[in-house]
Amino acid sequence: MFNKIMVCVDPYPPGDNLLCGVIPLKQCGVKEIILAYILNADTPQALEGMVLAQALPEMERQQKLLEEAGFVVTLAMPRGVPAQALHDLAETEEVSLIVIGTHGRGITTTLALGSVSAKLLHLTRRPVLLSRAGMAEKATHDCQALFSHLLFPTDFSDPAEIAFAYLESLIRARNCRVTLLHVQDGARPAPHLGHRLPPLRDPDTARLQRLQLWLERAGATQVEVELVQGNPGDEVVNIAKSKGCSLILMGTQGKGITRELLLGSVAHQVVRHAEQPILLIPALPQVLTEDGADLGAASQ
């Protein structure tokens, strides 16, 4: 699923919270890591050598930590506009995942401050593991906790099916516990429901049950199903918190998350408010599961 990834770090201040969310990815096939720090193009050239000299010891320390965990690690410290330079590096290196943190103030606030993570989410079409500063602190005590309980929100769309392929691959690699969630938008109730039908006759329940069975056969330790009505973004955030989920895995429309904000994107709302790390999977032409099975078989 993931082989070579890029981890976007900032050596000021030093810390291992972000790396602690990276180490469990070894069990998902990650072998190679590009540890990236961008020297801002606005830095005067006269100061560039000093900035690099200050950053390099912390970068090398993080490199050693990851190498001791079994990864092949390369340092990359190019000069440029940070978000664009990270995007270009990810494309050049053809990484299968980008890992980046935020400052924990909500993505709309950080966007107004020129957040690198927010801008990168706008640019990239590659999967992104987003970890808010501070919410990784619990993981520092147990680096394996990232995959202890996954929340997978689905609207049964094509992007959600693509994200489901990644979920299945994680299940096969880690035998995780999963909660499958579908939120029937309370503002726009589906006309076929009627709210008088027994729950088992609800088509959405049947769809969730088919996905549940598929993941159980893939090796999930436990698969729970949640069908609720309300605001999708709010419900995803609330259920992730109430169930103590360790990671939210969800698809996006692949248009750039900041552009989706104008459309009231569920993904954007979750990124703004969720306490958990979020694995965002953009829409792609075709995704196969780890064993080569076509995802379409899982949803028919």
Residue frames as qw, qx, qy, qz and C-alpha x, y, z in Angstrom:
[[0.000, 0.886, 0.464, 0.000, 0.00, 0.00, 0.00],
 [0.021, -0.979, 0.201, 0.001, 2.69, 2.47, 1.06],
 [0.898, 0.114, -0.080, 0.416, 6.34, 1.95, 0.18],
 [0.446, 0.084, -0.112, 0.884, 8.15, 5.29, 0.04],
 [0.165, -0.870, -0.465, -0.006, 6.70, 8.19, 2.03],
 [0.297, 0.478, -0.147, 0.813, 7.61, 11.80, 2.69],
 [0.459, -0.671, -0.493, 0.310, 7.55, 13.15, 6.24],
 [0.181, 0.738, 0.039, 0.649, 7.43, 16.95, 6.44],
 [0.632, -0.503, -0.403, 0.430, 9.22, 18.08, 9.57],
 [0.042, 0.886, -0.091, 0.453, 10.11, 21.34, 11.25],
 [0.685, 0.001, -0.533, 0.496, 13.15, 21.11, 13.52],
 [0.068, 0.148, -0.350, 0.922, 12.01, 24.15, 15.52],
 [0.380, -0.638, 0.631, -0.225, 11.16, 23.17, 18.19],
 [0.292, 0.251, -0.916, -0.112, 12.53, 19.61, 18.19],
 [0.643, -0.073, 0.505, -0.571, 10.17, 16.77, 19.03],
 [0.020, -0.139, 0.958, 0.251, 9.18, 13.23, 18.11],
 [0.532, 0.304, 0.536, -0.581, 5.38, 13.40, 18.16],
 [0.647, 0.540, -0.212, -0.496, 5.07, 13.35, 14.37],
 [0.306, 0.437, -0.841, -0.094, 7.66, 10.59, 14.02],
 [0.312, -0.052, 0.864, -0.392, 5.79, 8.49, 16.55],
 [0.691, 0.424, 0.315, -0.493, 2.88, 8.40, 14.13],
 [0.522, 0.620, -0.498, -0.308, 5.22, 7.34, 11.35],
 [0.121, -0.413, 0.899, -0.085, 6.88, 4.32, 12.98],
 [0.636, 0.156, 0.688, -0.313, 3.70, 2.13, 12.89],
 [0.646, 0.623, -0.123, -0.424, 3.61, 2.61, 9.10],
 [0.002, 0.493, -0.856, -0.158, 6.45, 0.09, 8.83],
 [0.394, 0.111, 0.898, -0.159, 3.86, -2.62, 9.30],
 [0.574, 0.661, 0.323, -0.360, 1.94, -1.17, 6.34],
 [0.810, 0.415, 0.261, 0.321, 4.81, -1.73, 3.95],
 [0.119, 0.978, -0.163, 0.060, 6.76, 1.51, 4.36],
 [0.892, -0.047, -0.004, 0.449, 10.45, 0.94, 3.71],
 [0.480, 0.187, 0.057, 0.855, 11.82, 4.30, 2.63],
 [0.140, -0.874, -0.391, 0.252, 11.28, 7.77, 4.12],
 [0.371, 0.501, 0.051, 0.780, 12.14, 11.16, 2.69],
 [0.366, -0.672, -0.417, 0.490, 12.59, 13.43, 5.71],
 [0.337, 0.578, 0.304, 0.678, 11.87, 16.86, 4.27],
 [0.238, -0.743, -0.273, 0.563, 12.51, 20.36, 5.57],
 [0.450, 0.702, 0.302, 0.462, 12.14, 23.33, 3.24],
 [0.369, -0.325, -0.092, 0.866, 14.43, 26.32, 3.57],
 [0.255, 0.826, 0.440, -0.244, 12.05, 29.19, 2.94],
 [0.557, 0.494, 0.266, 0.613, 12.85, 31.13, -0.20],
 [0.106, -0.941, -0.103, -0.304, 12.34, 34.33, 1.80],
 [0.731, -0.584, 0.062, 0.347, 15.37, 33.55, 3.95],
 [0.191, 0.915, -0.326, -0.141, 18.21, 35.92, 3.03],
 [0.873, 0.337, -0.314, 0.163, 21.05, 34.05, 1.38],
 [0.150, 0.631, -0.552, 0.524, 23.44, 35.51, 3.91],
 [0.539, -0.359, 0.540, -0.539, 21.55, 33.62, 6.63],
 [0.884, 0.142, -0.292, -0.338, 20.92, 30.42, 4.68],
 [0.574, 0.309, -0.707, 0.274, 24.08, 28.67, 5.87],
 [0.133, -0.257, 0.644, -0.708, 23.32, 29.48, 9.51],
 [0.749, -0.027, 0.124, -0.650, 19.71, 28.23, 9.23],
 [0.858, 0.212, -0.446, -0.138, 20.83, 24.97, 7.65],
 [0.363, 0.343, -0.731, 0.465, 23.56, 24.51, 10.23],
 [0.371, -0.195, 0.529, -0.738, 21.01, 24.93, 13.02],
 [0.829, 0.082, 0.002, -0.553, 18.46, 22.59, 11.42],
 [0.642, 0.376, -0.662, -0.097, 20.82, 19.80, 10.37],
 [0.030, 0.255, -0.874, 0.412, 21.59, 18.32, 13.83],
 [0.570, 0.104, 0.518, -0.630, 17.89, 17.88, 14.62],
 [0.770, 0.394, -0.251, -0.435, 17.22, 16.45, 11.15],
 [0.452, 0.397, -0.795, 0.074, 20.07, 13.97, 11.60],
 [0.246, -0.144, 0.788, -0.545, 18.74, 13.00, 15.04],
 [0.730, 0.246, 0.263, -0.581, 15.31, 12.27, 13.58],
 [0.664, 0.470, -0.525, -0.248, 16.94, 10.40, 10.72],
 [0.163, 0.326, -0.893, 0.265, 18.80, 8.17, 13.18],
 [0.490, 0.014, 0.616, -0.617, 15.62, 7.52, 15.17],
 [0.797, 0.365, 0.009, -0.481, 13.80, 6.34, 12.05],
 [0.531, 0.486, -0.691, -0.061, 16.77, 4.30, 10.84],
 [0.107, -0.246, 0.872, -0.409, 16.85, 2.52, 14.19],
 [0.659, 0.192, 0.452, -0.569, 13.19, 1.67, 13.61],
 [0.634, 0.098, 0.739, 0.208, 14.18, -0.09, 10.37],
 [0.500, 0.823, 0.243, -0.122, 13.58, 2.54, 7.66],
 [0.590, 0.140, 0.236, 0.760, 15.88, 3.72, 4.91],
 [0.059, -0.901, -0.311, 0.297, 15.92, 7.50, 5.45],
 [0.505, 0.321, 0.206, 0.774, 17.05, 10.30, 3.16],
 [0.127, -0.662, -0.278, 0.684, 17.27, 13.94, 4.17],
 [0.333, 0.555, 0.449, 0.616, 15.92, 16.56, 1.77],
 [0.229, -0.700, -0.280, 0.616, 16.39, 20.26, 2.53],
 [0.395, 0.431, 0.421, 0.694, 15.69, 22.21, -0.67],
 [0.027, -0.310, -0.171, 0.935, 15.08, 25.94, -0.88],
 [0.083, -0.339, -0.669, -0.656, 11.69, 27.21, -2.03],
 [0.508, -0.291, 0.055, -0.809, 8.18, 28.27, -1.13],
 [0.311, -0.248, 0.861, -0.316, 7.41, 25.58, 1.51],
 [0.724, 0.258, 0.507, -0.391, 4.07, 24.12, 0.36],
 [0.699, 0.645, -0.182, -0.250, 4.95, 24.21, -3.33],
 [0.181, 0.618, -0.763, 0.044, 8.43, 22.83, -2.68],
 [0.470, -0.138, 0.818, -0.302, 7.00, 19.95, -0.63],
 [0.776, 0.446, 0.271, -0.354, 4.48, 19.21, -3.38],
 [0.551, 0.703, -0.424, -0.152, 7.22, 19.24, -6.03],
 [0.077, -0.492, 0.854, -0.150, 9.45, 16.99, -3.93],
 [0.653, 0.069, 0.669, -0.349, 6.61, 14.49, -3.41],
 [0.765, 0.581, 0.037, -0.276, 6.02, 14.40, -7.16],
 [0.343, 0.709, -0.615, -0.036, 9.70, 14.03, -8.01],
 [0.155, -0.350, 0.892, -0.239, 10.20, 11.24, -5.49],
 [0.612, -0.100, -0.608, -0.496, 6.82, 9.65, -6.40],
 [0.088, -0.121, 0.815, -0.560, 5.97, 9.04, -2.76],
 [0.326, -0.361, -0.818, -0.309, 2.85, 7.06, -1.92],
 [0.423, -0.767, -0.478, 0.064, 2.02, 9.06, 1.22],
 [0.192, 0.554, -0.224, 0.779, 2.75, 12.50, 2.67],
 [0.546, -0.571, -0.546, 0.278, 2.87, 12.87, 6.46],
 [0.173, 0.441, -0.091, 0.876, 2.55, 16.38, 7.85],
 [0.272, -0.493, -0.664, 0.492, 1.49, 18.08, 11.06],
 [0.031, -0.759, -0.246, -0.602, -0.50, 21.22, 11.82],
 [0.139, 0.299, -0.493, 0.805, -0.34, 23.58, 14.76],
 [0.209, -0.379, -0.861, 0.266, -3.69, 22.51, 16.17],
 [0.105, 0.301, 0.250, -0.914, -5.57, 25.77, 15.71],
 [0.566, 0.584, 0.524, -0.253, -8.03, 24.48, 13.13],
 [0.588, 0.152, 0.489, 0.625, -7.22, 24.51, 9.46],
 [0.195, 0.859, 0.348, 0.321, -9.17, 27.68, 8.64],
 [0.350, -0.917, 0.090, 0.167, -7.14, 29.62, 11.20],
 [0.616, -0.378, 0.468, 0.509, -3.83, 28.21, 10.03],
 [0.524, 0.527, 0.497, 0.449, -4.85, 28.86, 6.44],
 [0.023, 0.982, 0.145, 0.122, -5.28, 32.54, 7.26],
 [0.440, -0.800, 0.340, 0.225, -1.77, 32.45, 8.74],
 [0.460, 0.676, -0.538, -0.206, -0.31, 30.87, 5.62],
 [0.763, -0.311, 0.552, -0.130, -0.23, 27.32, 6.98],
 [0.113, 0.451, -0.807, -0.365, 2.08, 25.06, 5.00],
 [0.256, 0.118, 0.956, -0.082, -0.11, 22.05, 5.74],
 [0.450, 0.618, 0.449, -0.463, -3.27, 23.79, 4.54],
 [0.353, 0.710, -0.345, -0.501, -1.61, 24.95, 1.33],
 [0.033, -0.312, 0.925, 0.213, -0.11, 21.51, 0.70],
 [0.399, 0.321, 0.825, -0.240, -3.54, 19.91, 1.07],
 [0.461, 0.719, 0.112, -0.507, -4.71, 22.28, -1.62],
 [0.251, 0.670, -0.579, -0.392, -1.91, 21.32, -4.01],
 [0.116, -0.309, 0.940, 0.087, -1.39, 17.60, -3.64],
 [0.795, 0.063, -0.278, -0.536, -3.28, 14.69, -5.17],
 [0.511, 0.187, -0.816, 0.192, -1.43, 12.13, -3.05],
 [0.662, -0.572, -0.483, -0.030, -2.69, 10.54, 0.19],
 [0.083, 0.593, -0.377, 0.707, -1.94, 12.68, 3.24],
 [0.610, -0.457, -0.599, 0.247, -1.67, 11.65, 6.88],
 [0.028, -0.689, 0.066, -0.721, -2.46, 14.79, 8.85],
 [0.622, -0.396, -0.568, 0.366, -1.51, 14.99, 12.52],
 [0.125, -0.891, -0.057, -0.433, -2.32, 18.04, 14.62],
 [0.321, 0.378, -0.594, 0.633, 0.37, 19.15, 17.04],
 [0.378, -0.276, 0.499, -0.730, -0.60, 18.10, 20.54],
 [0.878, -0.012, 0.068, -0.473, -2.97, 15.32, 19.51],
 [0.785, 0.319, -0.523, 0.086, 0.01, 13.05, 18.92],
 [0.143, -0.607, 0.608, -0.491, 1.13, 13.40, 22.53],
 [0.842, -0.198, 0.350, -0.360, -0.87, 10.35, 23.62],
 [0.924, 0.356, -0.140, 0.000, 0.81, 8.33, 20.90],
 [0.231, 0.717, -0.592, 0.286, 4.26, 9.08, 22.29],
 [0.529, -0.391, 0.661, -0.362, 3.53, 6.55, 25.03],
 [0.676, 0.115, 0.727, 0.009, 2.48, 3.85, 22.54],
 [0.115, 0.450, -0.488, -0.739, 3.56, 4.28, 18.94],
 [0.008, 0.122, 0.942, 0.313, 1.45, 1.31, 17.87],
 [0.208, 0.479, 0.651, -0.551, -1.79, 3.01, 18.96],
 [0.202, 0.328, -0.307, -0.870, -2.31, 4.72, 15.60],
 [0.463, 0.038, -0.701, -0.542, -4.12, 1.71, 14.13],
 [0.090, 0.048, 0.891, -0.442, -5.90, 0.47, 17.24],
 [0.288, 0.589, 0.707, -0.263, -9.37, 1.67, 16.12],
 [0.136, 0.007, 0.453, 0.881, -10.09, 3.13, 12.70],
 [0.379, 0.596, 0.472, -0.527, -13.14, 5.20, 11.81],
 [0.216, 0.046, 0.675, 0.704, -14.19, 4.98, 8.17],
 [0.393, 0.544, 0.336, -0.661, -16.93, 7.42, 7.13],
 [0.225, 0.062, 0.776, 0.585, -18.49, 6.57, 3.78],
 [0.471, 0.424, 0.163, -0.756, -21.13, 8.08, 1.55],
 [0.740, 0.233, 0.629, 0.058, -20.82, 5.12, -0.88],
 [0.424, 0.855, -0.124, -0.271, -19.40, 7.42, -3.57],
 [0.841, 0.442, -0.199, 0.239, -16.53, 6.58, -5.93],
 [0.152, 0.693, -0.504, 0.492, -13.98, 8.46, -3.76],
 [0.658, -0.451, 0.436, -0.416, -15.22, 6.53, -0.72],
 [0.991, 0.121, 0.045, -0.035, -14.73, 3.25, -2.58],
 [0.589, 0.603, -0.378, 0.383, -11.16, 4.23, -3.40],
 [0.217, -0.624, 0.527, -0.535, -10.52, 5.05, 0.26],
 [0.900, -0.217, 0.213, -0.313, -12.07, 1.69, 1.17],
 [0.874, 0.357, -0.279, 0.173, -9.31, -0.05, -0.80],
 [0.216, 0.581, -0.541, 0.568, -6.75, 1.60, 1.47],
 [0.619, -0.424, 0.367, -0.550, -8.78, 0.59, 4.51],
 [0.990, 0.031, -0.037, -0.132, -8.84, -3.03, 3.39],
 [0.674, 0.472, -0.425, 0.378, -5.06, -2.99, 2.86],
 [0.139, -0.570, 0.517, -0.623, -4.60, -1.62, 6.39],
 [0.846, -0.254, 0.206, -0.421, -6.83, -4.35, 7.75],
 [0.953, 0.214, -0.199, 0.076, -4.81, -7.05, 6.01],
 [0.473, 0.519, -0.466, 0.539, -1.57, -5.55, 7.34],
 [0.026, -0.358, 0.540, -0.761, -2.67, -4.69, 10.87],
 [0.374, -0.378, -0.847, -0.014, -5.90, -6.62, 11.68],
 [0.031, -0.142, 0.282, -0.948, -7.42, -3.41, 13.04],
 [0.095, 0.567, 0.741, -0.347, -10.68, -2.72, 14.78],
 [0.055, 0.165, 0.408, 0.896, -12.97, -0.63, 12.56],
 [0.261, 0.565, 0.578, -0.527, -16.11, 1.45, 12.86],
 [0.183, 0.300, 0.624, 0.698, -17.97, 1.96, 9.57],
 [0.074, 0.544, 0.431, -0.716, -20.05, 5.12, 9.55],
 [0.120, 0.410, 0.564, 0.706, -22.67, 6.47, 7.20],
 [0.044, 0.404, 0.413, -0.815, -24.44, 9.72, 8.02],
 [0.168, 0.629, 0.669, 0.358, -27.79, 10.36, 6.41],
 [0.141, 0.147, -0.053, 0.978, -27.81, 14.12, 6.03],
 [0.011, 0.530, 0.725, -0.440, -30.60, 15.35, 8.30],
 [0.161, 0.523, -0.012, -0.837, -31.03, 18.46, 6.16],
 [0.522, 0.355, -0.483, -0.607, -31.67, 16.39, 3.05],
 [0.631, -0.097, 0.732, -0.236, -33.36, 13.10, 4.05],
 [0.015, 0.127, -0.853, -0.505, -33.33, 10.49, 1.33],
 [0.597, 0.010, -0.101, -0.796, -36.82, 10.16, -0.16],
 [0.684, 0.024, -0.693, -0.225, -36.74, 6.37, -0.16],
 [0.192, 0.119, -0.814, 0.536, -36.29, 6.08, 3.63],
 [0.481, -0.502, -0.473, -0.541, -39.63, 7.33, 4.88],
 [0.089, -0.379, 0.637, -0.666, -38.50, 6.71, 8.50],
 [0.792, -0.134, 0.206, -0.559, -41.24, 4.08, 8.79],
 [0.838, 0.275, -0.466, -0.073, -39.28, 1.18, 7.36],
 [0.862, -0.482, 0.080, 0.134, -37.63, -1.30, 9.71],
 [0.197, -0.818, 0.451, 0.298, -33.86, -0.59, 9.93],
 [0.566, -0.170, 0.743, 0.314, -32.88, -3.77, 8.08],
 [0.549, 0.624, 0.531, 0.165, -34.85, -2.65, 5.05],
 [0.020, 0.936, -0.129, -0.327, -32.86, 0.56, 4.86],
 [0.823, 0.525, -0.087, 0.201, -30.60, 0.29, 1.77],
 [0.119, 0.805, -0.463, 0.351, -27.83, 2.13, 3.60],
 [0.684, -0.462, 0.511, -0.240, -27.85, -0.48, 6.37],
 [0.954, 0.207, 0.212, 0.041, -27.49, -3.26, 3.81],
 [0.554, 0.741, -0.250, 0.287, -24.57, -1.47, 2.19],
 [0.214, -0.738, 0.537, -0.347, -22.80, -1.06, 5.51],
 [0.851, -0.236, 0.435, -0.175, -23.39, -4.70, 6.36],
 [0.886, 0.441, -0.003, 0.146, -21.82, -5.80, 3.07],
 [0.293, 0.767, -0.419, 0.388, -18.74, -3.68, 3.82],
 [0.568, -0.573, 0.482, -0.342, -18.69, -5.09, 7.36],
 [0.965, 0.021, 0.259, -0.034, -18.66, -8.66, 6.08],
 [0.701, 0.640, -0.178, 0.258, -15.92, -7.84, 3.58],
 [0.030, 0.758, -0.497, 0.420, -13.64, -6.39, 6.27],
 [0.767, -0.392, 0.434, -0.263, -14.30, -9.27, 8.65],
 [0.957, 0.240, 0.125, 0.104, -13.19, -11.65, 5.94],
 [0.481, 0.744, -0.282, 0.368, -10.11, -9.46, 5.37],
 [0.665, -0.015, -0.554, 0.501, -9.10, -10.02, 9.00],
 [0.176, -0.593, 0.156, -0.770, -10.50, -7.10, 11.02],
 [0.171, -0.001, -0.857, 0.486, -10.58, -7.94, 14.71],
 [0.106, 0.580, 0.689, -0.420, -13.93, -6.17, 15.15],
 [0.049, 0.219, 0.427, 0.876, -16.17, -4.23, 12.77],
 [0.104, 0.537, 0.621, -0.561, -18.92, -2.00, 14.13],
 [0.142, 0.464, 0.572, 0.661, -21.57, -0.33, 11.99],
 [0.018, -0.505, -0.403, 0.763, -23.01, 3.12, 12.70],
 [0.101, 0.489, 0.583, 0.641, -25.92, 4.56, 10.70],
 [0.141, -0.560, -0.453, 0.679, -26.95, 7.99, 11.98],
 [0.237, 0.772, 0.432, 0.403, -28.73, 11.08, 10.79],
 [0.322, -0.836, -0.104, 0.432, -27.43, 14.62, 11.10],
 [0.272, 0.906, -0.292, -0.137, -24.72, 16.90, 9.80],
 [0.943, 0.206, -0.199, 0.170, -22.09, 14.57, 8.26],
 [0.401, 0.570, -0.436, 0.570, -19.04, 16.54, 9.37],
 [0.422, -0.551, 0.384, -0.609, -20.28, 16.98, 12.92],
 [0.948, -0.175, 0.072, -0.257, -21.25, 13.33, 13.24],
 [0.822, 0.340, -0.344, 0.300, -17.87, 12.09, 12.02],
 [0.147, 0.560, -0.483, 0.657, -16.07, 14.27, 14.57],
 [0.610, -0.435, 0.294, -0.593, -18.46, 13.36, 17.41],
 [0.988, -0.048, -0.053, -0.137, -18.38, 9.61, 16.79],
 [0.665, 0.440, -0.440, 0.414, -14.59, 9.56, 16.44],
 [0.070, -0.522, 0.501, -0.687, -14.38, 11.21, 19.86],
 [0.747, -0.315, 0.218, -0.544, -17.09, 9.21, 21.62],
 [0.994, 0.054, -0.082, -0.041, -15.69, 5.87, 20.44],
 [0.521, -0.702, 0.421, 0.240, -12.09, 6.79, 21.14],
 [0.855, 0.479, 0.112, 0.161, -10.98, 6.17, 17.57],
 [0.607, -0.497, 0.254, 0.565, -7.25, 6.41, 16.91],
 [0.169, -0.212, 0.537, 0.799, -7.40, 7.35, 13.21],
 [0.570, 0.600, 0.336, -0.449, -9.99, 8.64, 10.74],
 [0.312, -0.112, 0.718, 0.612, -9.56, 7.33, 7.20],
 [0.441, 0.680, 0.469, -0.352, -11.70, 9.01, 4.56],
 [0.527, 0.331, 0.492, 0.609, -11.81, 9.91, 0.89],
 [0.055, 0.622, 0.064, -0.779, -11.84, 13.36, -0.67],
 [0.649, 0.686, 0.273, -0.184, -13.07, 14.54, -4.03],
 [0.731, 0.013, 0.328, 0.598, -9.52, 15.12, -5.21],
 [0.281, 0.840, 0.252, 0.389, -10.06, 18.80, -6.02],
 [0.299, 0.331, -0.349, 0.824, -7.87, 20.24, -3.30],
 [0.322, -0.514, -0.739, 0.292, -9.25, 20.53, 0.19],
 [0.075, -0.369, -0.207, 0.903, -9.19, 24.33, 0.40],
 [0.266, -0.026, -0.490, -0.830, -11.32, 24.55, -2.71],
 [0.391, -0.362, -0.835, -0.141, -13.74, 22.07, -1.17],
 [0.131, -0.311, -0.544, 0.768, -14.20, 24.45, 1.76],
 [0.265, 0.126, -0.151, -0.944, -16.33, 26.62, -0.51],
 [0.559, -0.107, -0.656, -0.495, -18.56, 23.61, -1.11],
 [0.673, -0.451, 0.273, -0.520, -19.01, 22.79, 2.59],
 [0.637, 0.294, -0.713, -0.009, -16.81, 19.71, 2.25],
 [0.863, -0.479, -0.086, -0.135, -17.29, 17.04, 4.90],
 [0.839, 0.073, -0.201, 0.500, -13.59, 16.24, 4.68],
 [0.232, 0.532, -0.181, 0.794, -12.67, 19.84, 5.31],
 [0.553, -0.639, 0.017, -0.534, -14.99, 20.06, 8.30],
 [0.940, -0.293, -0.136, 0.107, -13.45, 16.93, 9.79],
 [0.663, 0.276, -0.202, 0.666, -9.93, 18.26, 9.25],
 [0.074, -0.656, 0.105, -0.744, -10.90, 21.48, 11.03],
 [0.582, -0.545, 0.174, -0.578, -12.37, 19.87, 14.14],
 [0.947, -0.121, -0.296, -0.020, -11.24, 16.25, 14.64],
 [0.468, -0.777, 0.418, -0.058, -8.84, 15.46, 17.47],
 [0.872, -0.098, 0.449, 0.169, -7.51, 12.31, 15.79],
 [0.173, -0.382, 0.636, 0.647, -4.94, 11.94, 13.02],
 [0.688, 0.537, 0.264, -0.411, -6.68, 11.84, 9.63],
 [0.406, -0.144, 0.735, 0.525, -5.64, 9.81, 6.59],
 [0.485, 0.637, 0.111, -0.589, -7.06, 11.59, 3.53],
 [0.520, 0.042, 0.752, 0.402, -7.31, 9.59, 0.31],
 [0.294, 0.480, -0.162, -0.811, -7.89, 11.63, -2.86],
 [0.823, 0.423, 0.278, -0.257, -9.94, 10.37, -5.78],
 [0.174, -0.490, 0.727, 0.448, -7.75, 8.39, -8.19],
 [0.576, 0.272, -0.497, -0.589, -8.49, 6.64, -11.49],
 [0.889, -0.067, -0.423, -0.162, -8.02, 3.14, -10.08],
 [0.219, -0.589, 0.678, -0.382, -6.87, 1.60, -6.81],
 [0.796, -0.024, -0.591, -0.126, -6.34, -2.06, -6.10],
 [0.730, -0.640, 0.167, -0.173, -6.17, -3.71, -2.71],
 [0.265, -0.693, 0.666, 0.072, -2.93, -5.18, -1.44],
 [0.606, -0.049, 0.789, 0.084, -3.72, -8.66, -2.76],
 [0.065, -0.108, 0.663, 0.738, -4.62, -7.29, -6.19],
 [0.138, 0.544, 0.827, -0.017, -8.40, -7.61, -5.86],
 [0.013, 0.420, 0.311, 0.853, -10.48, -4.98, -7.64],
 [0.109, 0.066, 0.529, -0.839, -12.26, -2.77, -5.11],
 [0.526, -0.033, -0.286, -0.800, -15.45, -2.97, -7.10],
 [0.566, -0.124, -0.811, -0.086, -15.91, -6.50, -5.86],
 [0.216, -0.143, -0.701, 0.665, -16.20, -5.19, -2.32],
 [0.217, 0.246, 0.269, -0.906, -19.07, -2.88, -2.99],
 [0.434, 0.000, -0.601, -0.671, -21.26, -4.84, -5.34]]
